[in-house]
Amino acid sequence: MSATYEKLLSMGAKEDEAPSDREAGFVTASVVDPFGNILGVMYNPHYLAIVGGDEAPGALLEKKSVSVSIQDAPRSTQG
């Protein structure tokens, strides 16, 4: 997840929320891209089990899964 976050910053995004450890091994972060969109990045150690992977739960902790969500940033109503 750290590499993805750093890649987004290197491509011109600005930090919105630094990577934060959450419960159960989740890590979240967000950046704002050059167009004002908020990009959320999350590491989920349980991803394969959720989507029907057949690996043992203990093995999932060794896997790295990264997902990115895109939300529109609030737009100015002035203009």
C-alpha angles and dihedrals in degrees: 000000000000092000091052092048092049090047091055090051091048089053092058104274119137124224114263099165122003117230109287128191112234133185122300095017098302118144122192136186138159138204136187114235123220089267094055097257118140113230117198119202123194136182111209116185090193097054098111093051091050095052093044102267113166098220124117114264092243091058091054091069088065094052124088119217123176127189128182125205125194124211128175112252116233109277124221114253091204118100 
